[in-house]
Every structure is written in structure tokens, then in C-alpha cells.
Amino acid sequence: MNVTATVTSLAYRTDLMLLTLQGSHIEKRDDYLVVRSPANPTFHWGNFLLLATPPAPGTAAARIDAFRREFPDAAHVALGVDGTTGAAGDPTDLAAAGLSVERSTVLTATTLDAPARPNTTATVRVAESDDDWAQAVALSEATNPGFDPADHHAFTTRRIAGFRDLQARGHGAWFGAFEGNQLRAGLGLFTDGQGLARYQTVATHPAHRNQGLASTLVHTAARHAQAHWSTETLVIVADPTYLAINLYRALGFTDSETQIQLDRLSFGTSSGA
């Protein structure tokens, strides 16, 4: 039985697609799914509950209790809400339970336009060597400051290892923009071969931004996906308040839906992306 068949959110459908490909387990309950990622236990959005509907007024605390029953050793609380419109639940009830609401914009495209200012000096290629993958870890750490360094390094190393495994098994690729042998920007684009491809961790090193690297990478990866993986729909999820979303729109992505994440983070832990 496909326990994710009833998920309406394209963001969560592609999240679960990639997590399942990486060995995560999904269990169905009456009104939520339990997602577990034993290979990366500190990845908050690999270890969460996906609620079928927003918490009804007065039930946010009960939803946290359900999370605690499913993940008794977790240092975090992570509750996804299925849906497309951005409905999250009663704001007062969520705040009283200590839950923050994260709204992300889900963008889709069938083809992308060429960047207006492509980078023409960096070499864009798929990660190959151990050094390439080690630099991918370092790039993620450089672009996600503020976490406990040791915890975040362990989390990021496991996350990038998962991407490397997906690539090795033919489920997509991790692309880097290199100057010489030095990685300046990177991203993953992964698929189960059924028409959807999801971008992951688009990042440019802080010292090398505003050089057209990210837009060139996003566009190059899309062309590769459509040529080699029979991709029909490209999916990317973005912070609606951060400037990168305008880059994606300029390439031809259009807003499709809103993803809701309810979380309560513990200081010093790594939540992932």
C-alpha cells in the first residue's frame, strides 16, 4: 500500500519521494503520517509527523504529545501540514503550544528560461571525487551558520552522503560550479524517474555571490534532468521573503502552492533544509 498516495501537497510529495529513496520509513496513523530517517536522526524534516489537516483550535498541544509518543528521544518537534493554501491552524493556539509557523513557496516549471546574466567563467559539472563531496559539505556549513559546529557537521555529512548515494543509484545528481578545483556554488536535483524532479540545497558561498552562479546552476541542472531523466515537472521550494525566490521566478518558475511547517527547535541542533 502506498501510504503517501493521499498527500496533496506537491512539496511534501516530493519530500517523501526523496526521503523514501534514501531509506526513510513512513507509517500511517489515523490522521497523520510518521516519517522516520534512521540514517540521519537529527534531521528534523526527516523525522516528523505529516498531519492530514491543520490542527483544530485547541489541539496543538495534543499534536505535540503525538509527536513525543512517536519520537520520545527527539530534541525537536516537527509537524508538517498537508495542503496547498497555507492554512496552518489557529495562530493563538499554535503560539501557546510554542510552535512557530514556517511558510515556504512551492514553485514549479516544465522548462526554464536561460539566465539573463549567466556565469561564463565557472565550470558546472556533476560531483565526482571525494574532494568534490567534501567541498559540498563545507559549502553547506558556510551557508548555514548559527548551529553548533560539531552537531551541524555530523548532520550535514550525513545529508550530503545521502545525496551522493542517490546519485550513485541513478536518482539524480549533485551539481557544482567550480573555479579550478574550488567549489563556489552547488545544488542537488533528484527524482524517482516518474516525472517529478526536486531541487535541494541551492547554495552559493558568501564570498562568491552576485556572479550568476546560482541561476546558471539551476538552469544547467534543469536541462540535464530533461535530457537524461524524462523530467516533466521541476519543483523548488523557497523562502518567500528571501531574494533567491526572485531568481527562480526570473528563470521561469511560477508559484504553485504554500508549504506549512510547524516546529519547535532546540538550541544548538541542526534542522536541515
PyRosetta script that sets phi, psi and omega in degrees:
from pyrosetta import init, pose_from_sequence

init()
pose = pose_from_sequence("MNVTATVTSLAYRTDLMLLTLQGSHIEKRDDYLVVRSPANPTFHWGNFLLLATPPAPGTAAARIDAFRREFPDAAHVALGVDGTTGAAGDPTDLAAAGLSVERSTVLTATTLDAPARPNTTATVRVAESDDDWAQAVALSEATNPGFDPADHHAFTTRRIAGFRDLQARGHGAWFGAFEGNQLRAGLGLFTDGQGLARYQTVATHPAHRNQGLASTLVHTAARHAQAHWSTETLVIVADPTYLAINLYRALGFTDSETQIQLDRLSFGTSSGA")
pose.set_psi(1, 132.6)
pose.set_omega(1, 177.8)
pose.set_phi(2, -85.2)
pose.set_psi(2, 102.0)
pose.set_omega(2, -174.5)
pose.set_phi(3, -73.2)
pose.set_psi(3, -12.7)
pose.set_omega(3, -179.6)
pose.set_phi(4, -97.3)
pose.set_psi(4, 3.6)
pose.set_omega(4, -173.7)
pose.set_phi(5, -62.7)
pose.set_psi(5, -26.6)
pose.set_omega(5, -177.2)
pose.set_phi(6, -92.4)
pose.set_psi(6, -0.1)
pose.set_omega(6, -179.8)
pose.set_phi(7, -70.8)
pose.set_psi(7, 124.0)
pose.set_omega(7, -177.1)
pose.set_phi(8, -91.6)
pose.set_psi(8, -27.9)
pose.set_omega(8, -178.0)
pose.set_phi(9, -70.1)
pose.set_psi(9, 122.6)
pose.set_omega(9, 177.2)
pose.set_phi(10, -64.3)
pose.set_psi(10, -35.9)
pose.set_omega(10, 178.4)
pose.set_phi(11, -61.5)
pose.set_psi(11, -48.7)
pose.set_omega(11, -179.1)
pose.set_phi(12, -71.9)
pose.set_psi(12, -33.1)
pose.set_omega(12, 176.3)
pose.set_phi(13, -60.0)
pose.set_psi(13, -43.1)
pose.set_omega(13, 179.6)
pose.set_phi(14, -76.2)
pose.set_psi(14, -32.6)
pose.set_omega(14, 171.7)
pose.set_phi(15, -56.6)
pose.set_psi(15, -50.5)
pose.set_omega(15, -177.1)
pose.set_phi(16, -68.2)
pose.set_psi(16, -34.0)
pose.set_omega(16, 175.2)
pose.set_phi(17, -56.1)
pose.set_psi(17, -50.8)
pose.set_omega(17, -176.9)
pose.set_phi(18, -71.5)
pose.set_psi(18, -39.4)
pose.set_omega(18, 178.5)
pose.set_phi(19, -62.4)
pose.set_psi(19, -42.1)
pose.set_omega(19, 179.4)
pose.set_phi(20, -63.1)
pose.set_psi(20, -41.7)
pose.set_omega(20, 178.3)
pose.set_phi(21, -61.5)
pose.set_psi(21, -26.5)
pose.set_omega(21, -179.0)
pose.set_phi(22, -94.8)
pose.set_psi(22, 8.6)
pose.set_omega(22, 173.9)
pose.set_phi(23, 96.9)
pose.set_psi(23, 7.6)
pose.set_omega(23, 176.5)
pose.set_phi(24, -69.4)
pose.set_psi(24, 154.3)
pose.set_omega(24, -179.9)
pose.set_phi(25, -109.5)
pose.set_psi(25, 139.2)
pose.set_omega(25, 179.0)
pose.set_phi(26, -124.0)
pose.set_psi(26, 125.4)
pose.set_omega(26, -179.0)
pose.set_phi(27, -120.6)
pose.set_psi(27, 139.7)
pose.set_omega(27, -178.3)
pose.set_phi(28, -95.2)
pose.set_psi(28, 133.4)
pose.set_omega(28, 169.6)
pose.set_phi(29, -114.2)
pose.set_psi(29, -176.0)
pose.set_omega(29, -176.3)
pose.set_phi(30, -58.8)
pose.set_psi(30, -45.5)
pose.set_omega(30, -174.9)
pose.set_phi(31, -135.0)
pose.set_psi(31, 23.2)
pose.set_omega(31, 173.0)
pose.set_phi(32, -160.6)
pose.set_psi(32, 163.4)
pose.set_omega(32, 172.5)
pose.set_phi(33, -107.1)
pose.set_psi(33, 143.7)
pose.set_omega(33, 174.0)
pose.set_phi(34, -103.6)
pose.set_psi(34, 122.9)
pose.set_omega(34, -179.7)
pose.set_phi(35, -111.9)
pose.set_psi(35, 123.1)
pose.set_omega(35, -178.6)
pose.set_phi(36, -125.0)
pose.set_psi(36, 136.1)
pose.set_omega(36, 178.1)
pose.set_phi(37, -125.1)
pose.set_psi(37, 84.9)
pose.set_omega(37, -177.1)
pose.set_phi(38, -58.4)
pose.set_psi(38, -29.2)
pose.set_omega(38, -178.4)
pose.set_phi(39, -73.9)
pose.set_psi(39, -16.6)
pose.set_omega(39, 179.8)
pose.set_phi(40, -143.8)
pose.set_psi(40, 73.8)
pose.set_omega(40, -170.9)
pose.set_phi(41, -67.5)
pose.set_psi(41, -18.6)
pose.set_omega(41, 178.9)
pose.set_phi(42, -94.2)
pose.set_psi(42, 2.9)
pose.set_omega(42, 176.0)
pose.set_phi(43, -79.1)
pose.set_psi(43, 105.7)
pose.set_omega(43, -174.5)
pose.set_phi(44, -59.1)
pose.set_psi(44, -43.1)
pose.set_omega(44, -177.2)
pose.set_phi(45, -92.5)
pose.set_psi(45, 23.1)
pose.set_omega(45, 164.1)
pose.set_phi(46, -116.2)
pose.set_psi(46, -6.7)
pose.set_omega(46, -179.4)
pose.set_phi(47, -137.7)
pose.set_psi(47, 89.5)
pose.set_omega(47, -171.9)
pose.set_phi(48, -156.4)
pose.set_psi(48, 171.3)
pose.set_omega(48, 170.8)
pose.set_phi(49, -104.2)
pose.set_psi(49, 135.9)
pose.set_omega(49, 172.7)
pose.set_phi(50, -105.7)
pose.set_psi(50, 106.6)
pose.set_omega(50, -178.4)
pose.set_phi(51, -76.6)
pose.set_psi(51, 141.0)
pose.set_omega(51, 179.6)
pose.set_phi(52, -69.0)
pose.set_psi(52, -29.2)
pose.set_omega(52, -179.7)
pose.set_phi(53, -143.6)
pose.set_psi(53, 162.6)
pose.set_omega(53, 175.5)
pose.set_phi(54, -60.1)
pose.set_psi(54, 150.0)
pose.set_omega(54, 177.0)
pose.set_phi(55, -57.6)
pose.set_psi(55, 130.7)
pose.set_omega(55, 175.4)
pose.set_phi(56, -66.8)
pose.set_psi(56, 154.7)
pose.set_omega(56, 179.4)
pose.set_phi(57, -51.9)
pose.set_psi(57, 131.9)
pose.set_omega(57, 178.4)
pose.set_phi(58, 85.9)
pose.set_psi(58, 4.1)
pose.set_omega(58, -175.7)
pose.set_phi(59, -115.2)
pose.set_psi(59, 3.1)
pose.set_omega(59, -177.1)
pose.set_phi(60, -60.0)
pose.set_psi(60, -43.1)
pose.set_omega(60, -179.9)
pose.set_phi(61, -62.7)
pose.set_psi(61, -36.6)
pose.set_omega(61, 178.3)
pose.set_phi(62, -66.6)
pose.set_psi(62, -33.7)
pose.set_omega(62, 177.0)
pose.set_phi(63, -67.3)
pose.set_psi(63, -36.8)
pose.set_omega(63, 175.5)
pose.set_phi(64, -65.6)
pose.set_psi(64, -40.8)
pose.set_omega(64, 177.2)
pose.set_phi(65, -59.4)
pose.set_psi(65, -40.2)
pose.set_omega(65, 177.9)
pose.set_phi(66, -62.9)
pose.set_psi(66, -41.3)
pose.set_omega(66, 177.5)
pose.set_phi(67, -61.3)
pose.set_psi(67, -43.7)
pose.set_omega(67, -179.3)
pose.set_phi(68, -63.4)
pose.set_psi(68, -35.0)
pose.set_omega(68, 176.8)
pose.set_phi(69, -66.3)
pose.set_psi(69, -39.4)
pose.set_omega(69, -178.2)
pose.set_phi(70, -77.5)
pose.set_psi(70, -31.9)
pose.set_omega(70, -177.1)
pose.set_phi(71, -129.5)
pose.set_psi(71, 69.5)
pose.set_omega(71, -173.4)
pose.set_phi(72, -64.1)
pose.set_psi(72, -21.3)
pose.set_omega(72, -178.0)
pose.set_phi(73, -101.0)
pose.set_psi(73, 2.3)
pose.set_omega(73, -176.2)
pose.set_phi(74, -72.8)
pose.set_psi(74, 144.1)
pose.set_omega(74, 175.6)
pose.set_phi(75, -94.1)
pose.set_psi(75, 6.3)
pose.set_omega(75, -176.8)
pose.set_phi(76, -134.3)
pose.set_psi(76, 170.5)
pose.set_omega(76, 169.1)
pose.set_phi(77, -128.0)
pose.set_psi(77, 127.9)
pose.set_omega(77, 179.7)
pose.set_phi(78, -137.9)
pose.set_psi(78, 117.4)
pose.set_omega(78, -179.1)
pose.set_phi(79, -125.9)
pose.set_psi(79, 114.9)
pose.set_omega(79, 172.6)
pose.set_phi(80, -86.7)
pose.set_psi(80, 153.3)
pose.set_omega(80, 177.4)
pose.set_phi(81, -122.3)
pose.set_psi(81, 117.5)
pose.set_omega(81, 178.0)
pose.set_phi(82, -68.3)
pose.set_psi(82, 149.0)
pose.set_omega(82, -179.0)
pose.set_phi(83, 139.6)
pose.set_psi(83, 174.9)
pose.set_omega(83, -175.7)
pose.set_phi(84, -127.0)
pose.set_psi(84, -12.1)
pose.set_omega(84, -169.7)
pose.set_phi(85, -96.2)
pose.set_psi(85, -11.0)
pose.set_omega(85, -177.9)
pose.set_phi(86, 94.4)
pose.set_psi(86, 7.9)
pose.set_omega(86, 176.7)
pose.set_phi(87, -69.1)
pose.set_psi(87, 128.8)
pose.set_omega(87, -174.6)
pose.set_phi(88, -118.7)
pose.set_psi(88, -20.0)
pose.set_omega(88, -174.0)
pose.set_phi(89, 122.3)
pose.set_psi(89, -176.1)
pose.set_omega(89, -177.8)
pose.set_phi(90, -73.9)
pose.set_psi(90, 118.9)
pose.set_omega(90, -175.4)
pose.set_phi(91, -58.5)
pose.set_psi(91, -39.0)
pose.set_omega(91, -179.0)
pose.set_phi(92, -66.4)
pose.set_psi(92, -42.7)
pose.set_omega(92, 179.5)
pose.set_phi(93, -65.3)
pose.set_psi(93, -42.7)
pose.set_omega(93, 179.3)
pose.set_phi(94, -63.5)
pose.set_psi(94, -43.4)
pose.set_omega(94, 179.6)
pose.set_phi(95, -64.1)
pose.set_psi(95, -40.2)
pose.set_omega(95, 179.4)
pose.set_phi(96, -63.3)
pose.set_psi(96, -30.3)
pose.set_omega(96, 178.8)
pose.set_phi(97, -84.9)
pose.set_psi(97, -1.8)
pose.set_omega(97, 179.2)
pose.set_phi(98, 79.6)
pose.set_psi(98, 19.6)
pose.set_omega(98, -178.6)
pose.set_phi(99, -95.7)
pose.set_psi(99, 132.5)
pose.set_omega(99, 172.8)
pose.set_phi(100, -96.6)
pose.set_psi(100, 151.0)
pose.set_omega(100, -178.6)
pose.set_phi(101, -107.8)
pose.set_psi(101, 121.4)
pose.set_omega(101, 177.0)
pose.set_phi(102, -109.9)
pose.set_psi(102, 119.6)
pose.set_omega(102, 177.7)
pose.set_phi(103, -108.0)
pose.set_psi(103, 124.8)
pose.set_omega(103, 177.7)
pose.set_phi(104, -118.4)
pose.set_psi(104, 147.8)
pose.set_omega(104, 177.7)
pose.set_phi(105, -92.6)
pose.set_psi(105, 130.0)
pose.set_omega(105, 177.8)
pose.set_phi(106, -99.0)
pose.set_psi(106, 122.2)
pose.set_omega(106, -177.8)
pose.set_phi(107, -116.0)
pose.set_psi(107, 146.0)
pose.set_omega(107, -179.2)
pose.set_phi(108, -134.0)
pose.set_psi(108, 159.1)
pose.set_omega(108, 175.9)
pose.set_phi(109, -158.4)
pose.set_psi(109, 153.3)
pose.set_omega(109, 172.4)
pose.set_phi(110, -97.3)
pose.set_psi(110, -36.4)
pose.set_omega(110, 172.6)
pose.set_phi(111, -139.6)
pose.set_psi(111, 160.1)
pose.set_omega(111, 180.0)
pose.set_phi(112, -117.4)
pose.set_psi(112, 149.1)
pose.set_omega(112, 173.1)
pose.set_phi(113, -79.8)
pose.set_psi(113, 153.1)
pose.set_omega(113, 175.4)
pose.set_phi(114, -66.5)
pose.set_psi(114, 146.5)
pose.set_omega(114, 179.0)
pose.set_phi(115, -62.5)
pose.set_psi(115, 145.2)
pose.set_omega(115, 178.0)
pose.set_phi(116, -67.8)
pose.set_psi(116, -33.7)
pose.set_omega(116, 178.7)
pose.set_phi(117, -128.0)
pose.set_psi(117, 75.2)
pose.set_omega(117, -179.2)
pose.set_phi(118, -68.5)
pose.set_psi(118, 150.0)
pose.set_omega(118, 173.0)
pose.set_phi(119, -81.9)
pose.set_psi(119, 129.2)
pose.set_omega(119, -176.8)
pose.set_phi(120, -113.3)
pose.set_psi(120, 4.4)
pose.set_omega(120, -177.0)
pose.set_phi(121, -105.8)
pose.set_psi(121, -30.8)
pose.set_omega(121, -179.4)
pose.set_phi(122, -81.2)
pose.set_psi(122, 154.1)
pose.set_omega(122, 174.0)
pose.set_phi(123, -96.9)
pose.set_psi(123, 121.4)
pose.set_omega(123, 178.3)
pose.set_phi(124, -97.8)
pose.set_psi(124, 122.9)
pose.set_omega(124, -179.5)
pose.set_phi(125, -153.5)
pose.set_psi(125, 166.5)
pose.set_omega(125, 177.2)
pose.set_phi(126, -76.4)
pose.set_psi(126, 141.0)
pose.set_omega(126, 177.2)
pose.set_phi(127, -59.9)
pose.set_psi(127, 138.4)
pose.set_omega(127, -176.6)
pose.set_phi(128, -128.4)
pose.set_psi(128, -56.2)
pose.set_omega(128, -169.5)
pose.set_phi(129, -89.3)
pose.set_psi(129, 167.1)
pose.set_omega(129, 173.8)
pose.set_phi(130, -57.3)
pose.set_psi(130, -37.7)
pose.set_omega(130, 179.8)
pose.set_phi(131, -65.8)
pose.set_psi(131, -39.1)
pose.set_omega(131, 176.4)
pose.set_phi(132, -56.6)
pose.set_psi(132, -47.4)
pose.set_omega(132, -177.1)
pose.set_phi(133, -69.7)
pose.set_psi(133, -35.8)
pose.set_omega(133, 176.3)
pose.set_phi(134, -64.0)
pose.set_psi(134, -38.5)
pose.set_omega(134, 177.0)
pose.set_phi(135, -67.7)
pose.set_psi(135, -30.5)
pose.set_omega(135, 175.7)
pose.set_phi(136, -63.5)
pose.set_psi(136, -39.9)
pose.set_omega(136, 175.6)
pose.set_phi(137, -62.1)
pose.set_psi(137, -47.6)
pose.set_omega(137, -178.3)
pose.set_phi(138, -62.6)
pose.set_psi(138, -37.5)
pose.set_omega(138, 178.2)
pose.set_phi(139, -63.3)
pose.set_psi(139, -44.4)
pose.set_omega(139, 179.2)
pose.set_phi(140, -61.3)
pose.set_psi(140, -40.3)
pose.set_omega(140, 179.0)
pose.set_phi(141, -66.8)
pose.set_psi(141, -38.8)
pose.set_omega(141, -178.7)
pose.set_phi(142, -67.8)
pose.set_psi(142, -27.1)
pose.set_omega(142, -176.7)
pose.set_phi(143, -100.7)
pose.set_psi(143, 2.3)
pose.set_omega(143, 177.6)
pose.set_phi(144, -132.4)
pose.set_psi(144, 65.0)
pose.set_omega(144, -179.9)
pose.set_phi(145, -73.8)
pose.set_psi(145, 167.0)
pose.set_omega(145, 172.5)
pose.set_phi(146, 104.2)
pose.set_psi(146, -9.0)
pose.set_omega(146, 177.8)
pose.set_phi(147, -96.6)
pose.set_psi(147, 162.8)
pose.set_omega(147, 172.3)
pose.set_phi(148, -58.4)
pose.set_psi(148, 122.9)
pose.set_omega(148, -172.3)
pose.set_phi(149, -57.3)
pose.set_psi(149, -45.1)
pose.set_omega(149, -177.1)
pose.set_phi(150, -66.9)
pose.set_psi(150, -44.7)
pose.set_omega(150, -179.9)
pose.set_phi(151, -64.4)
pose.set_psi(151, -43.2)
pose.set_omega(151, -176.5)
pose.set_phi(152, -68.9)
pose.set_psi(152, -35.1)
pose.set_omega(152, 177.8)
pose.set_phi(153, -64.0)
pose.set_psi(153, -42.5)
pose.set_omega(153, 179.1)
pose.set_phi(154, -64.1)
pose.set_psi(154, -45.2)
pose.set_omega(154, 178.5)
pose.set_phi(155, -60.4)
pose.set_psi(155, -49.1)
pose.set_omega(155, -176.2)
pose.set_phi(156, -65.8)
pose.set_psi(156, -39.6)
pose.set_omega(156, 178.3)
pose.set_phi(157, -59.8)
pose.set_psi(157, -42.8)
pose.set_omega(157, 178.2)
pose.set_phi(158, -66.8)
pose.set_psi(158, -40.1)
pose.set_omega(158, -178.4)
pose.set_phi(159, -64.0)
pose.set_psi(159, -46.8)
pose.set_omega(159, -179.4)
pose.set_phi(160, -67.6)
pose.set_psi(160, -35.5)
pose.set_omega(160, 176.0)
pose.set_phi(161, -61.5)
pose.set_psi(161, -35.9)
pose.set_omega(161, 176.3)
pose.set_phi(162, -64.6)
pose.set_psi(162, -40.4)
pose.set_omega(162, 176.6)
pose.set_phi(163, -64.7)
pose.set_psi(163, -40.3)
pose.set_omega(163, 179.3)
pose.set_phi(164, -62.2)
pose.set_psi(164, -40.3)
pose.set_omega(164, 178.5)
pose.set_phi(165, -65.8)
pose.set_psi(165, -42.0)
pose.set_omega(165, 176.7)
pose.set_phi(166, -58.3)
pose.set_psi(166, -44.5)
pose.set_omega(166, 179.7)
pose.set_phi(167, -62.6)
pose.set_psi(167, -43.9)
pose.set_omega(167, -178.5)
pose.set_phi(168, -62.3)
pose.set_psi(168, -28.4)
pose.set_omega(168, -178.1)
pose.set_phi(169, -95.2)
pose.set_psi(169, 8.3)
pose.set_omega(169, 174.2)
pose.set_phi(170, 81.9)
pose.set_psi(170, 22.4)
pose.set_omega(170, -178.3)
pose.set_phi(171, -105.2)
pose.set_psi(171, 30.6)
pose.set_omega(171, 179.0)
pose.set_phi(172, 128.4)
pose.set_psi(172, -161.9)
pose.set_omega(172, -177.0)
pose.set_phi(173, -158.3)
pose.set_psi(173, 158.6)
pose.set_omega(173, 173.2)
pose.set_phi(174, -109.5)
pose.set_psi(174, 123.5)
pose.set_omega(174, -174.0)
pose.set_phi(175, -107.7)
pose.set_psi(175, 140.8)
pose.set_omega(175, 176.3)
pose.set_phi(176, -127.5)
pose.set_psi(176, 150.6)
pose.set_omega(176, 171.0)
pose.set_phi(177, -104.6)
pose.set_psi(177, 114.6)
pose.set_omega(177, -173.2)
pose.set_phi(178, -113.1)
pose.set_psi(178, 140.3)
pose.set_omega(178, 167.5)
pose.set_phi(179, -112.1)
pose.set_psi(179, 109.6)
pose.set_omega(179, -166.9)
pose.set_phi(180, 66.2)
pose.set_psi(180, -125.1)
pose.set_omega(180, 175.9)
pose.set_phi(181, -103.9)
pose.set_psi(181, 9.9)
pose.set_omega(181, -175.0)
pose.set_phi(182, -98.3)
pose.set_psi(182, 124.5)
pose.set_omega(182, 179.2)
pose.set_phi(183, -75.3)
pose.set_psi(183, 128.3)
pose.set_omega(183, 179.1)
pose.set_phi(184, -109.5)
pose.set_psi(184, -29.2)
pose.set_omega(184, -179.2)
pose.set_phi(185, -156.3)
pose.set_psi(185, 157.4)
pose.set_omega(185, -179.1)
pose.set_phi(186, -160.2)
pose.set_psi(186, 164.3)
pose.set_omega(186, 175.0)
pose.set_phi(187, -164.3)
pose.set_psi(187, 160.9)
pose.set_omega(187, 172.0)
pose.set_phi(188, -112.2)
pose.set_psi(188, 150.2)
pose.set_omega(188, 171.9)
pose.set_phi(189, -138.9)
pose.set_psi(189, 119.1)
pose.set_omega(189, -169.6)
pose.set_phi(190, -133.2)
pose.set_psi(190, 155.1)
pose.set_omega(190, -172.5)
pose.set_phi(191, -153.5)
pose.set_psi(191, 157.7)
pose.set_omega(191, 171.1)
pose.set_phi(192, -99.5)
pose.set_psi(192, 6.5)
pose.set_omega(192, 177.8)
pose.set_phi(193, 83.9)
pose.set_psi(193, 8.0)
pose.set_omega(193, -177.2)
pose.set_phi(194, -105.4)
pose.set_psi(194, 18.8)
pose.set_omega(194, 173.6)
pose.set_phi(195, 110.7)
pose.set_psi(195, -21.4)
pose.set_omega(195, 178.7)
pose.set_phi(196, -100.8)
pose.set_psi(196, 139.7)
pose.set_omega(196, 172.9)
pose.set_phi(197, -132.2)
pose.set_psi(197, 131.5)
pose.set_omega(197, -173.6)
pose.set_phi(198, -116.1)
pose.set_psi(198, 127.0)
pose.set_omega(198, 174.3)
pose.set_phi(199, -74.0)
pose.set_psi(199, 148.0)
pose.set_omega(199, 177.5)
pose.set_phi(200, -136.6)
pose.set_psi(200, 140.7)
pose.set_omega(200, 169.0)
pose.set_phi(201, 45.2)
pose.set_psi(201, 59.2)
pose.set_omega(201, 172.7)
pose.set_phi(202, -71.1)
pose.set_psi(202, 121.8)
pose.set_omega(202, -173.9)
pose.set_phi(203, -148.7)
pose.set_psi(203, 139.7)
pose.set_omega(203, 172.3)
pose.set_phi(204, -123.2)
pose.set_psi(204, 134.6)
pose.set_omega(204, 179.1)
pose.set_phi(205, -57.6)
pose.set_psi(205, 137.1)
pose.set_omega(205, -177.1)
pose.set_phi(206, -53.9)
pose.set_psi(206, -28.9)
pose.set_omega(206, -178.6)
pose.set_phi(207, -81.2)
pose.set_psi(207, -3.2)
pose.set_omega(207, -174.3)
pose.set_phi(208, -132.3)
pose.set_psi(208, 29.2)
pose.set_omega(208, 179.0)
pose.set_phi(209, -82.9)
pose.set_psi(209, 167.3)
pose.set_omega(209, 179.0)
pose.set_phi(210, 62.9)
pose.set_psi(210, 33.5)
pose.set_omega(210, 177.3)
pose.set_phi(211, -121.1)
pose.set_psi(211, 11.4)
pose.set_omega(211, 179.8)
pose.set_phi(212, 78.0)
pose.set_psi(212, 10.8)
pose.set_omega(212, -176.0)
pose.set_phi(213, -68.8)
pose.set_psi(213, -46.8)
pose.set_omega(213, -176.1)
pose.set_phi(214, -65.2)
pose.set_psi(214, -46.6)
pose.set_omega(214, -179.0)
pose.set_phi(215, -63.8)
pose.set_psi(215, -37.5)
pose.set_omega(215, 177.7)
pose.set_phi(216, -65.3)
pose.set_psi(216, -41.2)
pose.set_omega(216, 178.1)
pose.set_phi(217, -64.3)
pose.set_psi(217, -47.7)
pose.set_omega(217, -178.3)
pose.set_phi(218, -59.4)
pose.set_psi(218, -44.5)
pose.set_omega(218, -178.6)
pose.set_phi(219, -67.6)
pose.set_psi(219, -43.9)
pose.set_omega(219, -179.6)
pose.set_phi(220, -63.5)
pose.set_psi(220, -42.2)
pose.set_omega(220, 179.1)
pose.set_phi(221, -63.4)
pose.set_psi(221, -39.5)
pose.set_omega(221, 178.9)
pose.set_phi(222, -62.5)
pose.set_psi(222, -44.0)
pose.set_omega(222, 179.1)
pose.set_phi(223, -62.9)
pose.set_psi(223, -39.7)
pose.set_omega(223, 178.0)
pose.set_phi(224, -63.6)
pose.set_psi(224, -43.9)
pose.set_omega(224, -178.4)
pose.set_phi(225, -62.1)
pose.set_psi(225, -42.6)
pose.set_omega(225, -177.3)
pose.set_phi(226, -73.2)
pose.set_psi(226, -28.4)
pose.set_omega(226, 179.5)
pose.set_phi(227, -80.5)
pose.set_psi(227, -32.9)
pose.set_omega(227, -170.1)
pose.set_phi(228, -113.6)
pose.set_psi(228, -19.6)
pose.set_omega(228, -172.8)
pose.set_phi(229, -121.7)
pose.set_psi(229, 9.0)
pose.set_omega(229, -179.8)
pose.set_phi(230, 54.7)
pose.set_psi(230, 39.2)
pose.set_omega(230, -178.9)
pose.set_phi(231, -72.4)
pose.set_psi(231, 132.2)
pose.set_omega(231, 178.2)
pose.set_phi(232, -103.5)
pose.set_psi(232, -35.3)
pose.set_omega(232, -177.6)
pose.set_phi(233, -132.9)
pose.set_psi(233, 126.2)
pose.set_omega(233, 174.6)
pose.set_phi(234, -94.6)
pose.set_psi(234, 135.2)
pose.set_omega(234, -177.0)
pose.set_phi(235, -126.6)
pose.set_psi(235, 131.5)
pose.set_omega(235, 175.0)
pose.set_phi(236, -139.0)
pose.set_psi(236, 143.3)
pose.set_omega(236, -178.1)
pose.set_phi(237, -117.3)
pose.set_psi(237, 131.2)
pose.set_omega(237, -171.5)
pose.set_phi(238, -136.9)
pose.set_psi(238, 152.4)
pose.set_omega(238, 171.0)
pose.set_phi(239, -69.8)
pose.set_psi(239, 120.3)
pose.set_omega(239, -176.7)
pose.set_phi(240, -66.9)
pose.set_psi(240, -14.6)
pose.set_omega(240, -178.1)
pose.set_phi(241, -99.1)
pose.set_psi(241, -3.8)
pose.set_omega(241, -175.5)
pose.set_phi(242, -102.3)
pose.set_psi(242, 147.8)
pose.set_omega(242, -171.6)
pose.set_phi(243, -63.3)
pose.set_psi(243, -21.5)
pose.set_omega(243, -178.0)
pose.set_phi(244, -60.0)
pose.set_psi(244, -28.7)
pose.set_omega(244, -178.0)
pose.set_phi(245, -61.9)
pose.set_psi(245, -32.0)
pose.set_omega(245, 178.4)
pose.set_phi(246, -70.5)
pose.set_psi(246, -32.5)
pose.set_omega(246, 174.6)
pose.set_phi(247, -60.9)
pose.set_psi(247, -45.2)
pose.set_omega(247, -178.8)
pose.set_phi(248, -66.0)
pose.set_psi(248, -41.7)
pose.set_omega(248, 178.6)
pose.set_phi(249, -63.4)
pose.set_psi(249, -37.3)
pose.set_omega(249, 179.6)
pose.set_phi(250, -65.3)
pose.set_psi(250, -25.1)
pose.set_omega(250, 178.3)
pose.set_phi(251, -83.8)
pose.set_psi(251, -8.7)
pose.set_omega(251, 178.1)
pose.set_phi(252, 115.0)
pose.set_psi(252, 0.7)
pose.set_omega(252, 173.7)
pose.set_phi(253, -70.6)
pose.set_psi(253, 144.3)
pose.set_omega(253, 175.2)
pose.set_phi(254, -122.9)
pose.set_psi(254, 147.4)
pose.set_omega(254, 179.3)
pose.set_phi(255, -63.1)
pose.set_psi(255, 132.6)
pose.set_omega(255, -175.7)
pose.set_phi(256, -117.8)
pose.set_psi(256, -43.0)
pose.set_omega(256, -178.0)
pose.set_phi(257, -162.4)
pose.set_psi(257, 179.3)
pose.set_omega(257, 177.8)
pose.set_phi(258, -119.7)
pose.set_psi(258, 131.4)
pose.set_omega(258, 176.4)
pose.set_phi(259, -98.8)
pose.set_psi(259, 137.6)
pose.set_omega(259, -179.9)
pose.set_phi(260, -113.2)
pose.set_psi(260, 129.8)
pose.set_omega(260, 172.5)
pose.set_phi(261, -126.9)
pose.set_psi(261, 129.2)
pose.set_omega(261, 175.1)
pose.set_phi(262, -108.6)
pose.set_psi(262, 125.3)
pose.set_omega(262, -177.8)
pose.set_phi(263, -145.6)
pose.set_psi(263, 159.6)
pose.set_omega(263, 172.5)
pose.set_phi(264, -137.1)
pose.set_psi(264, 108.2)
pose.set_omega(264, -172.1)
pose.set_phi(265, -94.2)
pose.set_psi(265, 147.4)
pose.set_omega(265, 173.5)
pose.set_phi(266, -96.0)
pose.set_psi(266, 142.2)
pose.set_omega(266, -178.0)
pose.set_phi(267, -58.9)
pose.set_psi(267, 133.4)
pose.set_omega(267, 173.3)
pose.set_phi(268, 87.2)
pose.set_psi(268, 2.1)
pose.set_omega(268, -179.7)
pose.set_phi(269, -100.0)
pose.set_psi(269, 165.3)
pose.set_omega(269, -178.0)
pose.set_phi(270, -105.5)
pose.set_psi(270, 118.1)
pose.set_omega(270, -177.3)
pose.set_phi(271, -90.2)
pose.set_psi(271, -22.5)
pose.set_omega(271, -179.2)
pose.set_phi(272, 83.7)
pose.set_psi(272, -173.5)
pose.set_omega(272, -175.2)
pose.set_phi(273, -125.4)
pose.dump_pdb("model.pdb")
